[in-house]
Amino acid sequence: MAYKDVYAGWQANPEGFWMEQAKAIDWDKPPSRALFADKAPLYEWFKDAQVNTCWNAVDRHVAAGHGDRLAIIHDSPVTGTVHKITFAELQTRIASLAGALRAKGIEKGDRVVIYMPMVPEALEAMLACARLGAIHSVVFGGFAAHELAVRIDDFTPKAIIAGSCGIEPGRVVHYKPLVDSAIDQAAHKPDFCVIFQREQEVAQLTPGRDFDWHGFQHGVEPAECVPVAGDHPAYVLYTSGTTGQPKGVIRPTAGHLVALNWTMKNIYNVDPGDVFWAASDVGWVVGHSYICYAPLIHGNTTVVFEGKPVGTPDAGTFWRVISEHNVRSFFTAPTAFRAIKREDPKGEYRAKYDLTCLRALYLAGERADPDTIIWAQDLLKVPVIDHWWQTETGWPIAANPMGLDPLPVKIGSPSVAMPGWDVQILDEAGHPMPAGELGAIAVKLPLPPGTLPTLWNAEDRYRKSYLSHFPGYYETGDAGMIDDDGYLYIMARTDDVINVAGHRLSTGAMEEILAGHPDVAECAVIGVTDELKGQLPMGFLCLTKGVNRPHADIVKECVARVRDQIGPVAAFKLAVVVDRLPKTRSGKILRATMVKLADSEAFKMPATIDDPAILDEIKAALQTLGYAK
């Protein structure tokens, strides 16, 4: 079916469209209607339904005779193990864990924090909560104790489920001491903790509070699925806020089920039984939506990967996993491909594996620069689909719907708005901008099912953060444009649009040009304060492995490229070669932190930073340019 017909069908009858998609879900009590607007601009979907997420993700596939189908493939190059779990086995494991939690007093509406590495038990913990109607909040494993404590105080969980450790290349990350420290720091204390002991590190349990994962399940009655209301929160996921206080994004149960199920065929083009792999972490939204929930709801096999794109053991690990497990659709972050490209620029590892099973590669999480997309296309010989969404939305706003009639790929664009999304480009005053003009990207309300209805215990903050700037719209915080064909271009976060002598310029456009230099593997551009022009762009360049030309020559060529392709108006003269860029653990470049460092402003160390030592390297590089004094 043609995308334009599907989108036009949604536009003509939004509620009818979503009621039709809702038929794919098993309801305990079906919704009487789709949209509830009585609290507008806080909208809700399928509110009067009764439903259970775990039933839809696991039990219904067993009931339909698919119990022998693989649900989870755990591939862990850091431990050298592969473990496969069928839907029937998963059902037994989840029902047992849920029964043990229920025996300790966890029931519908209770809250549970999950702090786990990339093991199947992380998904089982999420689904056991869903089975009971408990609300989970997964905190990325290895997050500092203070950050975990902040979330414990905001979420007030009755229990914490944690792993004894996580495993990184060359080191074991001690989770249990972090949990103990967080509980000490938090004002709220959980009733109990459940610890999944890994053989790489067996943690010390606190008597009376901590229980062993296997031990506490012994002899308990397995739990059945508990139906919940359509607007019941499935989970709360904290995303970093501008104030340093994390924002708890609420995911309502019914809309989550309907929207995610729709995306698996229409966007990712997989059928039930196909293997789908999202190389992310359960601590991030991609891990929630596309490692745990969407694939299982749709009846797919999901890959849980415990490793890195390079170094576990080499830059061919992704190709091995795809080939070994017959992966049809693969989803990862552009930063992972940039790491592989930097390590193996000629793609020599690719030749070792048969990747004929792979139909498409999907990229999201950061802007996918054209150079990386072209490299990946040439290497894999499959469509490379950039798509765009956020923690808040839970599923793609814009994509190329590969399960419908795929659209022509325009490199640099995540393609077009999906059904449910009325995307507009607005000026500062909230007026729509003409095609091709840069502005703030906003979505006309109501947002579709599965998106955040509000923030956890922070409705005023929700209104202020997302709804107040452009009344009647959800403000995405991204800047971009829409071309004459309706294709969206995400140029930057709105705070990454810099003002150089009155000209609004996108740092993303400059990064695209710099990434096109043959010696540049990865780059970032920030706006630094300048007395004369207000702001000036500054580039940071990471070079491809094996490049040993003088850095000054490469910088000179990069400056010339930007001048040539954007013009003197960009005033791009400042650039420096660095070994690496400061990033979050999910791979996002910490541009705002780099700006504060350059402008010698005080900043709070980002909780999500992968390696704080990188900031010292960046500071030293900035000082060579006369900044960060």
N, C-alpha and C positions, 0 to 999 in steps of 0.2 A: 504494500500500500504506500502511496506517495506521502511524504512528510507534510506537504502543503495541505493535503486533504485532511490528515489527522489533526494538524494544528487548527485548521479552519473549523473542523468539527468541535474541537474543544472551545474555540472562541464563540461559536454559535450557541453552545449549550454546556457551559462549564460543569454544572452540577450533574447533568445527564452523562457527560463524559466520565466523571469520576465514579458515579454510581455503576456504570458499566464495568469499569476496572475493578470495582469492589466485588464483583461476582466471582473473581478468581480466588477470593479468600474464604476460608471456613469460618463462619460466624456462629457463635452460640445464640446470639440474637442479632439479626441483620439490622443495619441502620435504616431509619425511616426516611432519611434524606442525607445529602452530602454535607452542605455548608450550614453552619450555625453562626449567624451574624449579630446576635442580640447584644454582644459585648464589643462590637466594632469600635475602633480598629483592631481589637483583639479577636481574631476569627478562630473558629474551631471546626473540625471535620469529623463526621460520623460519630458525633458525641454520644448519641443515645444507643449505640451498638453495645454488644457484649462479645468479647473475643479474647483469645489467649495467643500470644506470640509464639511461645514454645510449641504449642500444638501445631501451629501453621508451619513452623520451621523444621519440626522433627516428627511428631506423632502421626500427622496426617499422611506422610509419605510411607510410614510403616503400615498404617491402616490400608493404604492403597496398594499394598503388595510390593513396595520398593525397599523393604527393610534390608535387603542384601546390597543395595547400591551404596557406593562409598560416599560418606558425608564429608569426612575430613581426611586430608593427607598432611601429616606433619613431617616436614622435611627440615632437618636441623644439621646443616653442615658444621656448626660449632660443637655439636656432640657426636657427629658422624652417624646419626640415626634417621631412619624413615619409619613412620608409624601410620597405619591406615585404620580408620574407624568407619564402620557401616552405620547407616541410619538406625538400624535395630540396636546395635551396640551403644550408639550415642543416646538413644532413648533410655536404655537401662541405666547408663552412667548418670544422666541428668536427673532421672526420677529418684535415684538413690541419694545423690547429693542434695536435691531439693527436700527429700524426706528427712535427711539429717539436719538441714537448716530449720525445717519446720519443727522438729523435735526440740530444737534449742530456742524456739519461740519466734522465728521469723514468719511473718504472715503478710497478707496483702497490704500494701501501703508502707511497709517498713523499708528502711533504706540500708543498702549494703555498699561499702566501698570495695572495689576489686583492684589489686595491685600485683599484677602478674607478668611474667615474661611471655614470649611467644610460644606457648605450649597449648595443646588442645584443651587442657583444664581451664584455661582462661575463657574459652568459648563456653565450656560446660558451666562455669560459674555464672556467666551472663545469662545463659538460658535457664539455669536452675532458678535464678531470681525471677525471670520472666514467667516461669512455670507457676510460681507461688503468687505472682502479682506484686512481688517486692520490686523496688526501684533501685537499679544499680547505678553507680558512678565509677567508671574505670579511670584510674589515675595511672598515667604512663609509668611503667616499672622503672625504677632507678631515679625517679624524680626525687629531689632533695627532701629531707625530712620536714623542713619548714613549709614547703609547698604542699606536701601531703597534709600537714597539720591545718593549714588554712582551709583546705577542702573538707577535712573532717569537721571543722567547726561550722562551716557553712552548710554542710549536707546532713550533719548529725546522724551518722549511721548507727544502727543497732549492732552491726557486725562488720568486720574487715576480713576479706579473703585475700591471702597473699601467697606468693611463692617464697621459698627459702632464699633463692638467688636467681639472678639473670646471668647469662653468659655472653660476653663480648669477645671478639677475637683477642686471645692472649690474656684475658682476665675474667675473674668471677666478680659480679656485682652483688654485694651483700644486701639483700632486700630486708631481711628480718631486723637487723639493727636500725635501719631507716624507719621501719614501722614502729619499733619500740620508741625511738626518739620522737617520732611524730605524735604518738599517743601521749608521751610525757609533755610535749609542748602544747597540745590541744586542750582547750577548756572542756570540750565534750569528750567523754570516754565511751568507747563501744562496750557492749555487754560481753562480747567474746570475739576471738580471732580464729580463723581456720588457716592452717599453714600447709601448703603443698610442699613436701620435702623432696628436693632433688638430690640425686646421688652425688652431684658435684659439690654440694654443701648442705649438710644437715644442720638446721638451725636449732638453737636452744629455745625450748618452749617455756613460757611463763605459766607456772602451775595455776589452775583455776580459771585462767583467762584464755589460754591458747589451746587449740585442739588440732590433732593431726588429721589431715585430709582423709586418709583411708580409715584411721582408727575410729573417728567419730561417726562414720557411716555404718559401722559394723552393727548388724542386727536391727537396723531401723526399717520402718515401713516405707516403701517407695511412695512418692507424692504424685497425685494426679494434677492435671492442669486446672488452674483456678481462673474462671472468666473474669475480666475486668471491663470497666466502661471504656468506650472508644477514646475519651479524652484523658484516660489514666496515663501518667508518665511511664513510658517504657524504661527510660533512663534519663539521667542528667549528665552532660559532658561539659567539663569546664574548658573554656577557651580563654586565652590571655586577653585581658582588658587593657585599655590605654592607661588606666589609673594604677595598674599593678595588682588590683583586686580582681581575681579571675571571675568570669561571667559563666554562670551555670545555664547552659542551653538545655531546655526541656524538649524531649522527643515524645509526642503523644502516640499511644499504641496503635490506634486504628489507621490513621493516615500514614504512619510509618510502614505498616504492612502493605497497604494498597500501592503506595508510590514506589517502594523498593521493588516489589514484585513486577510492576509495570516496566521498570528500567531494565531488568535483566535480559529480556528478549528485545525490546524496542531500541535500547541504546547499545547494549553490550553483545547482542545477537548470539546468545547462548540458549540452548534448549535444555529442559530437564535431563540430567544425566551427564551433561558436558562438564568438563573440568574448567573452573574459573579461578584465576589467581590474581589477587591484589597484594603486591609486595609492599606492605605498610606494617603498622603495628596496631594492636587492639586498643592502645591508649589514644589513638587519633580517630577522627570521624570516619576516615576511609576504612579503618579496621572494624569499626562498629557496623557501618553500612555494607561494606563489600568484602570483608573477611568473614564476619559472623552472620549477619542477618539476611541480607538480600540473596546470596547464593543458596543458603539453606531453605529459605522460604520458597524459592523458585524450584527447589529440587536439584540443585547443582552440587557438584563436589567442590569444596573450597580447599585451597592450599594454605596451610599455616607454615610460614617460612621463618626459621630462626637463623638469620645470617645477614650478610651485607652484600651489596652488589660487587664489591671488590674485596679481596683479602680473605674470603671464606670458601675455597682457598685462593681463588684467582678471579680475573675479570670475565670468566666464562660460566660462573655459577648460575646466573639467570638462564643461560641457554641449556645447561644441564637439567635444571628443574622443569623447564618447558618441555624438553624432549622426553625425559623420563616419565613424566606424569601426564603426557598428552594434553597439555594446556591449550584450550581453544582461544580464549580471550585473556589478555594479560594487561594489568593496570599497575602503573608505578608512577613515581614522581620524576620530573625532568632532571632533577639533581642526581638521581641514581644513574641515568643514562650519561650525564656529563662526567660522572666519576668513571664509568666504564670507558667512555671515549678518551678520557685523559690517560687512562692506564693502558688501553689497547686501541690506539687511534686508527689502526688499519683493520680492526675487527678480526684479528687472526683466530681468536678463540671460537668465533662463530662457526668456522668451517668444521669443527670437531663434532658438531651435533646435527641431528636431523630435526629440523623445525617445521616440517611440512604440516604438522597438526595446527600450528598457530594461524589464526585468521586475521587478528588485528591487535595492535598495541595502543593502549589508552594512557594518556599522560594528564596529570592534574596535580595541584598543590602549589605550583609556582608557574609563572608564565613559561611556556615552552618556546625557547628561542628557535627561529627557523633553522639555524645551523644544526642544532641537535636533532630536530625533526628530520631534516634531509639525510643526516648521517644514519639515523635509525631506519629510515625508509630504504636507503641503499643497502644497508646491512641485512635487514630482515625480509625485505621484499613483500611486505604486507602494509596495508593502510596504517598510518600513524595518526591517531585521533587525539587532538588536544581537546579537552573539555574543561568546563569551569563550574565550580561550586564552592560551598563554604561549610564550615562546621555548623553554622546556624541553619543552613538549608537541608543538610542531610543527604541530598542527592543532586544530580546535575541541573544547573540552570540553563546552560547552553552546551550543546553537544552535536555531533553528527550521528543521527539515529541509524546505526548500521543494521538494525533488525527491520527497519522499514526500507524504503528504497534509498540507499546511501546517497548523500549529496556530494557534489564535487568538493574536494578538500582545498581550502585556501590556507596556505601556510602562514601562520601568525594569528589565525583566528580559531577560537573554539567552536566555530560554526554558528548555529542558530539557536534561538530560544526554544526550549522544549514545551510541550503542552502544559498548561498551568502557569507559565511564566510570561507576563506582559512586560518585557524589558524596554526601558526608555533611557535616553541620554538627556540629562537636564543641565541647564546652566545654574549658576549660583542662586538665582531667584526662583528656580523650580520650573522654568519654561523649557519645553522640548527643543532640542537642538537639531539643526538640519543634518542630513546624512553626511558623514565624513568629518564632522566637527567633534573635537574632544570635549568631553564633559563628564559629569558624575553619572555613574550607572545606578539606576534605581528600578525597582519593580513595582508595578501598580498593584495595590492591594485588591482582593485578598491574596496572600501567598497560597500556593497549592498545598495539598495534604502532605504530611510528613515533615513539614518545616516547623520552626519554633513558634509556639503561640505566645510565649513570654519567656522571661528569665526566672530561674529558681529564686524565690523570695525577693525578687527585685523588679517588680512591674514598672516602677517609675524609671528605673535605669534602662529597662527595655524600651520604653517610649522615647526616652531622651536619646539613647544610642542609635535607634533605628527608624523611628517614626516621626520625630519632631521637625527635622530639618526640611523635609519635603512632605507636607501633609498629604495623606492619601497614597503615599508610597513607602516602600521599604528601602532604606538607604544601604547599599551594599558596601560602601567604603572603597569601592574600586572606581577608577576612572577609565574611560575608553570612548569608543565611537561605534556607530553602526553604518555599514556601507550601503550603497544603493540596492544590493541584493538581499539586505537584511542580515548579513553576517556581522557578528559582534567581534570587536577587537578590544581586549583587556590590555591597557597600556601600563597601568601602574595602580598601586593603592592611591587614593586621592591625596595622601600626604607625600607621595612620591612624584607628584606633578610639581615641577619646580618653576619658579618665576625668575627668569633671567632678563633683567632690564625691561620688565613689562610683558615679556613673551612667555606664555605658558608652554612649557616643554615637558615631554614625557621622558623620564629616565629609562623607562622600558625600551623606548625606540632607540636610545643610544646604546643600551646593552645589546640589542639585536645587531647593531652595526659592528660593535666591538667583537661579539661572538663570531662574526663572520670572518675575522682575521685568522689565517691558517694556523698560527701559533697559539691562539687563545683557546683554552679548554673551557674556561668559565670566567665570568666577570660580574661585577656589580657597579652601578653608578648611583651616587648619592648627590644631593644638593647641599653645598656648604655655604655658610654665610659670607657675603662679600659686601664691603662698604659701598662700593660704586654701583654694582649691578643688582644688589639684593641677595641673589644666590648665584653660585657657579656650580656647574657639574664637575664631579670628580670620579674618575674611573679606577677600579681595582682589577687587575688582570692576573688570572692564574694560567700558567702556560702548560701546554701539552707535554707529557712525559717525553724526554729525549731532546727537547729544544735547547740548544746551547748558544744561540745568537746573543749579541749584546742587548741587554734589556732596554737601553736607551733607544736603540734602533726600532724595537718593537713598539715602544711607547710613541715614538715619532710617527710611525706608520698608522697607529690607532688614532692619534689626534687628527692626522690627515684624512682618515676614512670618515670620521664624524663631520669634519668641516666640509668634506666633499659631498656627503649624502644628506646632511641636515642644513649645512650652511654656516657662515660665520655667526649667525644669530645665536647658535648654541653656545658660543664662547667656550668650547671644549678644549682646554689646554692642560688640565691637571690630570695626570694618570700615573699609576705606580704598579710595578709587578710585585705580587705577594704569593706566598706558598699556598695559602688557603684562605677561605672566607669564613667569618663567624656565622654559624648556622644554628637553628633549633635542631632538636633530635629528629624532627620529621623532615628536615632538609630545607627549610625556609631560611633565606639569607636575612640576617638581622640588620637591615639597612638603617632603621631608626636609631639603633644603638651606635652604629658607625657615625651617623650624623652628629649625635651628642658628643662622641669622642672627638670628632674633628673640630667642633665648635667649642671645645673645652668646657662643656656643660656637665653638671652632675647627672648621673644616671644610676638606676637600680639594675644590678646584674640580672639579666633575663633568666627566669627560672628554667626555661626550656633550652638554654644554651648547651650545645654539645660538648664544647671544650673551652672553658673560660680563658685558658692561656693564649688562645688565638687573638684575643683583644689586645694583649701586649704587643704582639707582632704587628697588628693593624696600627696601633698607636705609634710604633717606631717608624712604620712606613709613612704615616701622616706627617710625622715630624720632619722627614726628609723633604716634604713639600711645604713646610712652614706652618703646619696646623698642629692641633692637639698640644698646645704649649702648656 
